[in-house]
Amino acid sequence: MVQSVSSCWGIATRSRYMPDSPPDLERLYTVAEFGEATNTSERFARRLVATKRIRYIKVGKFVRIPHSAITEYLDANRVQTQ
């Protein structure tokens, strides 16, 4: 179980709502987190999603970008030095 700490009471409790995630689940980033991680704007990240230049997942109305999609995008757009 995931340990959560209540900051106002300082009591450690087990959360029954957030079980341990399996180790094979991949981290999903929000569009804002993608922009922050790549040092770009949120608008640029949304443009990549809109033009389908990066792989993404729709969770309801929310857009999430898998970590592997970020590394694929960065590898595909890396400029090699001579």
N, C-alpha and C positions, 0 to 999 in steps of 0.2 A: 504494500500500500504506500501511497505517497504521503509523506509527512508535511503537514502545513502548520505554520505557526501563526497564531493570532497576535498581531502586532500590538493591539490595544491591551490585551490581557497577559501576553507573554506565556501562553499555554500552548504546548505542543499537542496537536490532535491529529488523529488519522482521518483522512477524508474518504468517505465511502463513495463519493461522487467522482473522484479522480483516481481510478485504479492505475497501477503501473502499466505503462504502455509497453507493448512488445518491442524488443530491440530492433526488429526489422522494419518498423514504421519510419518513414522518412520525414524529416523536418519540413514543414510547409511555412512559407513566408508570406506575409501580407504584401501588397503592392508598396506600401510605405516602407516596410522593412527591407524589401528588395532595393528600393531607391537608396536607403540609408547604407546598406551593405556594399553597394557598388558605387557609392559616392555620386549618385545622380539624383535627379528630381523625381518626385512621385509622378509627375506628368509624363516624363520620359518612360517610366516603367509602364504606365497605363497605355502609352502609345505602342510599346512593344506587344502588349497583350492585345490591343485593338487590331493591330496589323498581323497578329499571329506569328510574330517573329521569335516568340519564346513560348515554350510549352507551359500550360497552366491548367489548374483544376478549378471547376466551379463547385462551391459548396453552398447550395441554395443560391442566394444572390451575391455571395462573396467570392472573390477571386483569390486563389492561393497559388503560389509558385513553389514547386518542389526544389529542394536543394540541388538535386541532380540536373534540373533544367537550368539553374543558374550557372553551374559549372560547364554544362554543354554550351550555353550561349557565350560564356567568356572564352572558352577554348576555341569556338568557331570564329570568334571575332578578334582573336589575339593576333597582333602584328609581330612577325618575326624580325629580329634585328639581324643585320648582316655583319 
